[in-house]
């Protein structure tokens, strides 16, 4: 999710905030330095992190930025138009390796940054269907060229499938009640129809979050295959990093952070082999973890941009 104190005002209606700008992007190229290495922004968004990285590149340095959202790409192009060594690719970060090969790049020599989740623009633009506070078709696609939408999950998944994703991706305690209500009231076509049904089908409890929050999160993750894509990409990207390259990951909920933490822990182990193997053949540790505990947004940033309070940044270095 991309939200932060630095608002990007473009000529379009794309609104973007960059969380932990200096902490996350600055980990790749510290302030006061320039680099001639190759960097990747896996989640371009409105271009905040990319702009900071690009501003610290030498003439020989290079930045490759990825996104599937054409609104984000168009906004970022304006923000980055003065930088000649930036390449923007409309594709998912799951295809980083293939795209780098096309560009003749074998290794990410400088580092890579992931800013996970939905952007401020996606969450607040009603017609994208991410919000339970605004009426819109059940959509939730990051890539608008993708056919599979939240509508398909809500109206086509079995009761058991719905319970599974609400529990797994939303950690929703009332998954069975909600799933049962959905299957008994199909078709559901809009965000408010679904939100109102969730409210009616769950008991009233004291909570700081809306009753539909976890289900909408689960639907978004399922539609965009967020966790699966990130896990697979993280496993591949570590092998693409050159020695000394930095990996910087901002997550916004416990599932993303847990996945990041566990993956980095695995790659930092002296041996990653199956314990049943008599001899180690994995090649040893791949990274050193720089952040033993995740970095959180500063109090000042949270005051300016409250959603940043849930952000966690983890950083590691390829050995």
Phi, psi and omega in degrees: 000134184249097178220135177189182187291340183266105182274136180257108179264109178253177179289340179272185179267016181283117179253131188217140177230138184253111182283138176044052184306303184289324181292316186279305180286327179294339177291333180280315175225103183300154179302138179090357181243159172234157183222146176252021183266180181258130181235157178230131169255106186287339184225081188304313183058224179278359174095011182298308179294319179299320182296319180293317179298313182299325181291344181251012177270145171280180179297335181270347181286165182210143178233129175246121184241138184241145169195154177256349184269114183295329177297316179296316182297316180297320178292318182293326179301321178292321181291330187253007188298337181276352181261119186272348183254030178245130176245122179257128183239125176276092179192161178286150178295348176295341181254025181303310184302312181298318181290322178294322178298321178298330180271001180078021182257122181265326184226145171273101189277336183260309180159175181220146179234137174241128173240096195279164174090191181276151179275165176302318180299313181297319183289331186256346177278109191308314187292348178283343173075022179273336188260139176271002181262348181232136183284129181196164175299150178287097187243275175070021177276134170288315180261110185289351176274349177287141182275324184290125184234175177298328178304320181295321179293310184297321188259349184241336181290148177288165176306314182296320179296318179296316178301318182297311184287326178294323180284315185286313186263342180247347185049043184274121183288338180253034184305315183294318179298314183293315180298319179296317179297321180296311183294335180273350184235019176291151000277149173246125188247340184233164181295320181289325175301313180292315181300315180295323178294320179296316179299316182291329186267359180238149181292152178282119179229156178286119180205149179279347182249154179294144181303336182270354187305309186291323179293318179295323175297315181298318179297316180299316179296318180293315181299319185260003180050043189300307185291318179297314180298317182293316180299313180297319181292319180300317179298322181282319185297323181303324180283342179276342182285136175280161179304129180093348180289149185256141171241127184236124185232122174255123177242162186234358172212167189300327182295314179296315183294319179297318179297315179298312181302313182292321179295315180295323178297317179298314183289342179268359180287147179293332177217129180251010182287160171297135184299339181286343181288132181287332182229136179287129177226019183276347180093000177084191184295148180253334183222160167250131178278124181274320181259101179295326172237149183295146175277136180252159177297145180292161178301322180295319180293318180296323178297319181283322184223085185309322180301340180291349181297337182267358183284140176228131182247127175238138185230140177219165183230131179291133181271000000 
